[in-house]
Amino acid sequence: MRVKVIRTFRDKETQSLHKKGTEIDVTKKRFEEINSTAFGVLVEEVVEKKSTKK
């Protein structure tokens, strides 16, 4: 799943620094882990718009 970083944080598993405004790929489980920390909501899901062409 694609998520957008809304607050800069360092990933405890990968030690990568994710800066505000960037998009990263995570699993649904990891998404829930990141947002359940004491630091609050750090990422939000990116909803991709599907266009229909006729």
Number of C-alpha atoms within 10 A of each C-alpha: 12 16 20 19 19 16 16 14 17 11 11 9 7 7 9 10 11 19 14 14 13 13 17 14 13 14 11 12 8 13 19 13 10 18 14 12 10 7 10 10 15 19 24 15 16 14 10 7 6 6 6 5 4 3
